[in-house]
């Protein structure tokens, strides 16, 4: 606003600029993440990974290490979930499916310099 100097003036006839019609709902839908269409079983240590715990569903009858709880978590893209789980390091264990578990192990090996 500080760059505007002088009086305001018209730059064309009234109605000479057409206001575009925009499908805002459609635009938003195209930019939203895909809805989950698969599930993974993960173990979360204590109060770590609050986002996973919040959107996950507790699975009580799964054997996990002491201090961990099992959660069923929905996902749409395996690589996105692998990245998220990997970001939690030792606080999260990918239990199933195998493609998620293998992806997390591979990612953590890269971070540890073992690739």
URVENKA-V704708 format. One record per residue. N is the residue number from 0. RES is the residue in one small letter. PHI is phi in whole degrees, 0 to 359 (none if undefined). PSI is psi in degrees with one decimal (NA if undefined). OMEGA is omega in whole degrees, 0 to 359 (999 if undefined). Layout:
# URVENKA-V704708
n = {N;N}
res = {RES;RES}
phi = {PHI;PHI}
psi = {PSI;PSI}
omega = {OMEGA;OMEGA}
This chain:
# URVENKA-V704708
n = {0;1;2;3;4;5;6;7;8;9;10;11;12;13;14;15;16;17;18;19;20;21;22;23;24;25;26;27;28;29;30;31;32;33;34;35;36;37;38;39;40;41;42;43;44;45;46;47;48;49;50;51;52;53;54;55;56;57;58;59;60;61;62;63;64;65;66;67;68;69;70;71;72;73;74;75;76;77;78;79;80;81;82;83;84;85;86;87;88;89;90;91;92;93;94;95;96;97;98;99;100;101;102;103;104;105;106;107;108;109;110;111;112;113;114}
res = {x;x;x;x;x;x;x;x;x;x;x;x;x;x;x;x;x;x;x;x;x;x;x;x;x;x;x;x;x;x;x;x;x;x;x;x;x;x;x;x;x;x;x;x;x;x;x;x;x;x;x;x;x;x;x;x;x;x;x;x;x;x;x;x;x;x;x;x;x;x;x;x;x;x;x;x;x;x;x;x;x;x;x;x;x;x;x;x;x;x;x;x;x;x;x;x;x;x;x;x;x;x;x;x;x;x;x;x;x;x;x;x;x;x;x}
phi = {none;294;277;280;231;84;280;281;222;285;242;177;285;303;85;284;249;273;280;291;268;236;277;298;296;293;297;298;298;287;261;284;297;296;291;301;229;213;230;236;252;230;248;240;282;46;262;290;50;299;296;295;297;294;268;271;241;297;243;287;260;248;284;226;301;304;89;251;232;269;225;261;236;280;206;253;236;302;294;292;292;303;296;295;296;298;294;268;56;284;277;225;240;279;263;197;285;301;298;288;301;298;296;294;300;298;296;292;294;297;298;280;80;257;284}
psi = {-30.2;-19.6;-12.6;127.0;147.1;-176.4;155.1;137.7;157.9;151.4;12.7;177.4;150.8;132.2;2.2;-14.3;123.6;129.1;122.2;147.5;129.9;129.9;88.0;-39.2;-41.8;-39.8;-46.1;-42.3;-35.7;-21.8;-9.1;149.7;152.1;146.5;150.8;136.7;9.2;165.1;147.5;152.9;122.9;155.0;132.6;131.5;122.3;-124.0;12.3;166.3;59.2;-32.7;-42.4;-45.7;-38.5;-43.1;-7.1;171.8;126.5;135.4;102.0;-28.8;36.0;131.9;120.5;162.0;156.0;136.6;-4.5;155.8;146.7;140.2;144.1;123.1;129.6;150.4;156.7;-35.9;122.1;-42.8;-31.4;-42.7;-40.8;-45.5;-42.7;-47.1;-41.9;-33.5;-17.3;-2.7;-131.1;-1.8;-11.5;137.1;125.5;119.6;-41.1;155.4;170.8;-38.0;-35.5;-46.4;-49.1;-38.7;-41.4;-44.3;-45.0;-43.1;-44.2;-32.5;-38.8;-46.6;-36.9;-4.1;22.7;13.2;NA}
omega = {182;181;181;180;176;182;177;178;179;179;180;179;176;179;182;177;179;177;183;173;183;175;184;180;179;178;179;181;180;181;178;174;178;178;180;176;177;180;175;175;182;173;182;180;173;184;178;175;183;179;177;181;183;182;179;178;181;177;191;189;179;179;179;178;178;179;180;172;181;178;171;185;177;176;179;182;183;183;176;179;177;180;180;180;180;182;180;176;185;180;182;176;175;182;182;358;185;182;178;180;180;179;179;179;180;180;180;176;178;180;181;180;182;184;999}
